[in-house]
């Protein structure tokens, strides 16, 4: 399984440094990493102060392109992730693995940030996976980002109330894995059991450098 990500860097954002650190942390655990260069700044579409959307609509397109060009299974990691341990088990018994946030069972959750966090996902390279990604792309116009579009697709088949559940989404088997292990962003809580750390935007000033040291 190859790790993929994407970047359009500007100096003030520091994405290139984070991508380089993610890549080094993954390669140190034996993974190959492919970073796709975005041809234009994703923020260009979202300069309006009245625009509620998030600049991640490129993600399913990059994943689909990677599956077609690399001809192997892939794992998407956001550039602000860091790999602590190998995570090949993500695709056990499924075509696609996604990471599910902590939740209170059977409660109403926000479709954007109450279910899957799209910062870490894994994809088996087959026709079933491609069909799911195409359904994800088709849902993009109805949401504010890639993340809630993916959640809308999955919520048509499951209420996402159980970690480890494998859901048949139109013939594609999707496994729901805990963010606590595969996409940890609950800082400053203990992350010793996590395989992948995700130091998201608001967390970076306080936690990124310490997390980087912990995986180096």
Buried (B, 14 or more C-beta within 10 A) or exposed (E): BBBBBBBBBEEEBBBBBBBEBBBBBBEEBEBEBBBBEEEEBBEEEBEEEEEEBBBBBBBBBBBBBBBEEBEEBBBBBBBBBBBBEEBEEBBEEBBBBBBBBEEEEEEEBEBBEBBBBBBBBBBBBEEBBBBBBEBBBEBBEEBBBBBBBBBBBBBEEBEBBEBEBBBEBEEBBBBBBBBBBBBBBBBEEEBEEBBBBBBBEEBBEEBBEEBBEEBE
